[in-house]
Amino acid sequence: MQSFKAKFEIIEASNCPLYQTGEGFLLTEKAFSPPDKKGTCLILVREMTELLFALLTETEEEMRNGRDLAKIYSCSG
């Protein structure tokens, strides 16, 4: 099985005290990496953990094909 890695870009930041539009972060099966020199939002990490479990259940075939699963996700924070 390939290791899981997903890249995210912030496309809208509505009064977010930590992140700005255009910044990005990385999610793997073992870590969450916020944008350089930025703190970690625990609300976002909680939601990303839930998303990680959902994404890990994607079919093996989709991951093997390297399919771009571009979707928009929203943070409740």
C-alpha positions as CSV (number, residue, x, y, z in Angstrom):
1,M,0.0,0.0,0.0
2,Q,1.2,3.5,-0.9
3,S,1.7,6.0,1.9
4,F,-1.1,8.6,2.1
5,K,-0.3,12.2,1.4
6,A,-2.7,15.1,0.6
7,K,-1.9,18.7,0.0
8,F,-4.4,21.4,0.9
9,E,-4.6,25.1,0.0
10,I,-6.6,27.6,1.8
11,I,-8.9,29.2,-0.7
12,E,-10.9,31.3,1.7
13,A,-10.2,32.5,5.2
14,S,-13.2,34.1,6.9
15,N,-11.8,35.9,10.0
16,C,-9.2,33.1,10.6
17,P,-6.6,34.3,13.1
18,L,-3.9,31.9,11.9
19,Y,-4.1,31.2,8.2
20,Q,-4.5,33.3,5.1
21,T,-5.8,32.6,1.6
22,G,-3.1,30.9,-0.5
23,E,-1.3,29.2,2.3
24,G,-1.2,25.4,2.3
25,F,-0.5,22.5,4.5
26,L,0.1,18.8,4.2
27,L,-1.7,15.8,5.7
28,T,-0.3,12.3,5.8
29,E,-1.3,9.2,7.7
30,K,1.1,10.2,10.4
31,A,1.3,14.0,10.5
32,F,-0.3,17.4,9.9
33,S,2.1,20.1,8.7
34,P,0.8,23.7,8.9
35,P,2.1,26.5,6.7
36,D,5.7,27.5,7.5
37,K,6.2,29.5,10.7
38,K,2.5,29.1,11.6
39,G,0.9,27.7,14.7
40,T,-1.4,24.7,14.6
41,C,-5.1,25.2,15.0
42,L,-6.5,22.4,17.1
43,I,-10.0,22.8,15.6
44,L,-8.5,22.3,12.2
45,V,-6.4,19.3,13.3
46,R,-9.5,17.7,14.7
47,E,-11.4,18.1,11.5
48,M,-8.5,17.0,9.4
49,T,-8.2,13.9,11.5
50,E,-11.8,13.1,10.7
51,L,-11.2,13.8,7.0
52,L,-8.1,11.6,7.1
53,F,-10.1,8.6,8.2
54,A,-12.7,9.3,5.4
55,L,-9.9,9.7,2.8
56,L,-8.1,6.5,3.9
57,T,-11.2,4.5,3.0
58,E,-11.0,5.7,-0.6
59,T,-10.5,2.7,-2.9
60,E,-7.0,1.4,-3.5
61,E,-7.5,1.8,-7.2
62,E,-8.2,5.6,-6.9
63,M,-4.9,6.0,-5.0
64,R,-2.9,3.8,-7.3
65,N,-4.1,5.8,-10.3
66,G,-2.9,9.0,-8.5
67,R,-6.3,10.5,-9.1
68,D,-6.6,14.1,-8.2
69,L,-9.4,14.3,-5.7
70,A,-9.7,18.1,-5.8
71,K,-12.6,18.9,-3.5
72,I,-13.5,21.8,-1.2
73,Y,-13.6,21.2,2.5
74,S,-14.7,23.6,5.2
75,C,-13.4,24.2,8.7
76,S,-16.0,24.9,11.4
77,G,-13.5,27.0,13.4
